[in-house]
Amino acid sequence: MFSLDRFYHILHDNLISQFKNGKSFYFYPFGSVEEFCVICEQHNSEMKMQDEDREGTITGRDQRTFVHCYYHDQEPIYNAQLPCLDKFLLDRHVTNAPRKINIFANSEISDIKRQVIKNYGNGTMYDWYYFFHGFAALDWYRDFQYVKPRHYNRTNKVFICLNHLISKYRSYRLHLVSNLISQDLVKYGNVSLQLEDNVGNWQQSLADPHSQLHTKAKVKIFQTLRYIEKPLIFDRDDFSGDLSADVDFDTLTSAMWHVVTETVYFQEKLHLTEKIFKPIVAHRPFILVAAAGNLAYLKRYGFKTFDRWIDESYDEETDNYRRIEKITREIARLCAMSQQELQVMYEEMLPTLEYNFNHFYGDFKNIIVNELVDNFEGVLMQYNNGRMPENHSRHHQRIEMCKEDYTRVKQLLLK
């Protein structure tokens, strides 16, 4: 699997740069939305000659053609980011030009994403969706496929629940862990919770006038955390940005169930990060604490979940307060089980755990590579709607790649 460090350069070189004036814009460092890099690599003379000799491969590769791709796939799109995103796109001259195709590369399904695309270029911005964090997880967790199975047979707790960021969009974690503390469930788990992160502390999260926490959740959090003097620390006492890629094997296998607190919870969107793949590579079952519908979203990529053993109707609960309460009840039920009952449950789950592990390192990669390339082809098809192959007028220039090119890119990315 190719390295995530060169992700944008690889996509640019194999897709965007196929068009002579192709440019790619992406944010850095990882997770930032303030600084950006530009990739603009013109074809050398040898490549140009090869292109001209290949009949019907790619049309529209002359100086009149512009294909610009804007990557916003590392983080979900939030309302608070829109002014920064406005500047990013407008400063890049996203305009309604007859010979320009603007592509918005992203990794979420949401109304706010659709609105961003609609707002720019008056219909000349095109949606290129793919599962960015699937590629990230395959890179960051690639070594787990070489661990011998016997090393997964260790647990000392019923569940693990790691929470480092607790402000703004992650403040729902305060509600979840307050429930665990108040119901005396922490003793059954390996739980971490920072009381302060790089944005603010838990008191400020409650006082934030834009907080999306329900009033009942705020009351629970205050009544519980006011007596907590120190953060709950299990794995690390910092919250640096490399936590996503830094995976400690002993930590991931220290408990039976993983309670995965995802990046997106309050917003109505389908968006998952590398976090959900940590229990999968550790051969562990999981409860997904995320926006409603994201468990079903994961299943669309071929993974199996655990409705045979727990009530997964929490994924259908659209009320953010009630969803946490339903998840807490399932955690409490698991903690009330005996060691023998948990062992029987785990043994019953083994085929599902093995399937998910093998699927992640096998067909999943094929699925997200094919999806990425097929969706890029879909962007060009959408742009070409109504443009005939032999029509070379400046207002109806056709831009396309041939099937052989798409196949070549898929084969290359799957190496």
N, C-alpha and C positions, 0 to 999 in steps of 0.2 A: 504494500500500500504506500502511495506517495506521502511525503511529509506535508503536514499542514502549513509549515513555514513557507512553502512555495505554492500554496493553494491557488492564489490569484494569478501568479505568473503562469502556472500550468493551464488554467482555464483561459487566460488571455492568449497564450501562445497557440493553443489548439482550437480555439473557437473565435474569440474576438479579433485576433490579429489576422485571421483569414481574409478580413476585409481591410483594404489598404490603409484606410485612415482610422482603423480601430483604436480605441483608447479604453483603458480600464481605470476606475477610481475606487480606492478602498480606504477604510479607516485604519489607523494604527495609533498607539499600540493596541493589543487585543482588548476588545471591549470598549474602546474609546469611540466617541462620536465627534471629536473636535479636530484632530489632525488627520490628514489624508495623504496618500501616495498616488502617483499617476504612473501607469504603465503604458508606454507608447512605443512599440517596436515595429518599425517599418520592415517590410520584406526586403531581404538582400537581393542582389541581381540574380543570383542562382535560383532562389525560390520564385522570383517573379517569372523567370523563363519557364520553370516547371509549370507554374499556374497557367501561363498562356498556352502551353502545349496540351493541356488537359481540357478537352472539349466538354462543355456542359457541366464542369465541376462547380464553379462558383461564378455567378454573374454579379455585376455591380462593384467590381474591384477597382474601378478607376478613381480619379481624384474627386469625382463628384459624390462619392459614397462616404457616409459617416456612420459608424456603428460605435456608440459610446455606452459603456456598461458601468453602472453605479452600484457598488456592493454595500448592502446594509444587512448582512446575514449573521453577524456574530452575536448581536443583541436584539431583543424584541423592540418594536417601535412603540414608544410611549408618547402621550400628548406633550409631556414636558420637553421631549426632544425635538418637536416639530420646528421650533425656530432655528435650531442648529441644522436640522435637515434642510430647511428652506434655504439657508445660506449655502450649504454644501451643494445643493442642486442648482440653485439660481446662479451662483458664481461660476459654475461649470458651463453656463450658457445652454441650459436645457431649453431649446426653442422648437417651435413648430416649423421645421424646415422640410421642404419636399424631398430632400435626399438624405435625411438623417433619421436614424432609428435609435431611440434612447431606451436602454434596458435597465430595469430596476431589479437587481439580483437580491433575493431575500429568502428567509427560512421560516416564514409564518403564514398562517391563513387567518385573516382577520379583516374586519371592516375598516380599521384605520389604515391598514396597508393598501386596501383597494382605494381609499380616499386619497392617499398620497399619490398613487399612480394616476388617479383621475385629475388631480389638481395641477399636474405639471404637463406642459406642452400641449394642452387641449386635445388629448387623445393620442399624443405621439410618444407616450411612455408605456412600455410593455413590461408585463409581469413575468419574471423568470424565477420560479420557485424551485428550491431543492433543499435537502436535509443537511445543512451545513454541519450541525453538531454530530450527525452520524459519521461524517468524514473525520471530524475531530476525535471522536471516541475511538474509531478504528486505528488512528495514528497513536493516540496517547495510551491506549490499553492493549496494544498489539502483543506485548510480552506475556499477557495472561494466558494466551492459548498454549503456551509451552510449559505451564505449571502442571505437575503431576496431580491427578484427581484426588489422591489421598490427602493432599495438603488442604483440601477444602473441608475436611471432616473435623472441624473444630468450632465450638461456640461456647461462650460463657454468659451470654445474655439472650433474652427473648428477641430484642429488637435493637437497632441502631438508628439514631436520628441526629444528623449533624447540621448545625445552623450557625453560620458565621455572620452573615449580613442580616440585620434586623430592622433596617429603616426603610422608609418609602414603600416601594412595591413589595418588599420582603417582610413587612411588619406583621403579616398573617402568622409568621413563625412564632411571634410572641404569644399569640392566642393558643396555638397548638401546644407549645411547651408549658405554658401556664396551666393548661388542662392536665398535662402529664404530671406536673409538680403537685397540683392541688388534689389529684386523685391518687397520689403516692405510687405512680407508675414508673418514675425515673429509676427506682432501684432495680427494675427488671430490664433496664436498657442502658446502652452506652449513648449518652445524650450530651450534646454540646449546645450552648446558647451564649452568645455574646450579649452583654448588657449595653454595649456601645460599639459602634462601628465607625467607619471613616466619614459618615454623614452626621451621625448624632447618637444620642442614647435612647433608651426605651421610653423615658419620660417625655422626651421631645417627640417621639413617634406618636404618643397618645395625644399630645397637645397640638400636633400638626393640624391646621384647619383643613387641609386637603387629604387627610387620612381617610382611607377606605375601610378602616376597621369599623365593625358594627359597634354601637354603644354598649351592648351587652358584652362584647369581646373586650372593650376597653376597661369595663368594670372588673372583669375577671383578671385581666392582666395586672391592673393596679393592685387589686386585693392580694394577688399572689407574689408579684415581683417586689413589692415594697419591703418584703422581709428578706429578700435575697441580696446579700452583700457582695458576693463575688460571682463572676460568670461561671456557668457550667462548662468545664473543659474536659474533653475526652482525648481528642487527637492532637490539636494544636491550639495555641493561645493567641494566634494572629489571624488576620483575614486578608492575606496578600492575594494578588490576582493569579498566582500560580497554583492555587488549590485545585482548580479544575483539572489540570494535567498531572498533578502530583497525587499518585495513588499508592497508598500503603497497604500491602497485602494483608498484614495482620489486622489492620483496622477493618477492612472490608469483610473479613471472615470471622470477626469477633462476636457476631450475633447471628441469629437465625433469620429474622425478618429485617428488611431495610424499609424504613419510612423515609421516602425520598421527597424532600421539600424542594420543589422546582423553582425556577426563576419567575415564571408567570403564574399568578394565582388569581388576582382580582380581575384582570382584564379578560374580555371575551375573545379569546384567540386560541388557536392551536399552535403551540410552540413548545418544543422540548429541547433540552440541552444534553450534554454528555452525562449529567448526573444520573439519568434513568438507566444508563448502561453499566454503571458500577455494580449494582447487584447482579446483573446478568453475567458479567465476566467473573463474578465471585460465586456463581452457582447458588444464588440466594433468591427467595421470593421477595416481593416488594408490595408496598402500599404507596400509591402515587398521590402526593399532595400537590395539586396543580389546578389550573383552571378547568372547569367542567368540560368533559368530552375528550380530554387528552389521553385517558387510558384507552378509549376506543381508537383514538388517533394512532397510538402506538401499535395497536393490533393491526391496523391497516398495513403496517410494514412487516407483517408476518409473525409477530411475537405473540406468545401465549401468556395469559395472566392467570389469576388464582381464585376465580369465582366459585370453584368447587370447594374451597376451604374458608373463604371469607366472603362477606357481603360487599360486593363491588358497586353497589348502587350509588355509592358516594359520588362516582364519576358522573352520574346523571343529575346530581343536585346542583342547581344553578344559584341557590342562595349561599353566599360565601360563608356566612356564620354557621349555617346548618351543615355544610360540607365538612368543616373542621370537627363539628360535634359528632357526625357519623363516623369519621375516621378515628376519632378518639375512642368511641365505643368499640370499634373493632380491635384497636390496640389493647384496650382493657380486657376484652374477651380472650385474646391470645395470652395475655399475662396471667390470667386466671387458670390457664390450663396447666396440668402436671407435666413434669419432664417426660414421662412416658408418653403422654398424649402428643406432646410436641414432636417427640422422636418418631412416632407413628406417622404424624402429618408430614414430617420431612421426608420420610422414606416413600410415602405416597407421591410426593412432589418430584422425586428424583427424575423421572422421565421428562417432565415439563422443564425442569431446570437444565437438564442436559440438552434438550431441544433448543431452548433459548440461547444457550452458550454456542452451540454449533451453528445456529441460524445467524447469530451475530457475526461470526467469523467466516460464514459461507454465503448463503443466499442474500443476506441483508446488503452486503457490499454490492452484489450484482443489481439489487433493486434500486439502491440510491444512485449508482452510476448510470443505469439506464434511465432513471427518472430525470437526472440532471441533463443528460444529452437530449432525451426526447422532449423535455420541456423547452430546451433551447431551440430545437427544431420547430416546436409549436409557436414560439415567438416569431420566428421568421415566416411561418405559414400565415400567422395572423397579420403580419405586416404586408405580406404579398396578396392578401385577399383582394381580388379584383384586378391584380396586376398580371397581365399575360406575359409568358416567357419571352416573346419577341418584341414586347413593347419597351422601347428605350427612351421614351419621352422623359423629360426632366421631372415631371410630376408623378410619373408612374413607373419608376425604375424598380426592377425586381431584384431582390437580394436573397440568395439561397446557397445552400451547400448540397452536394449530391449524397445519396444514400451511402455510398462507399466511404465518404468522409466521416459521416456519423458513426459508421461501424468501426472505422479506424480509431476514432477518439475513444469509443467505448472499450475497445480491446486494449488501448494504451493505458487507460485509467484503471483497468482491472488487473494490471500486472502486479 
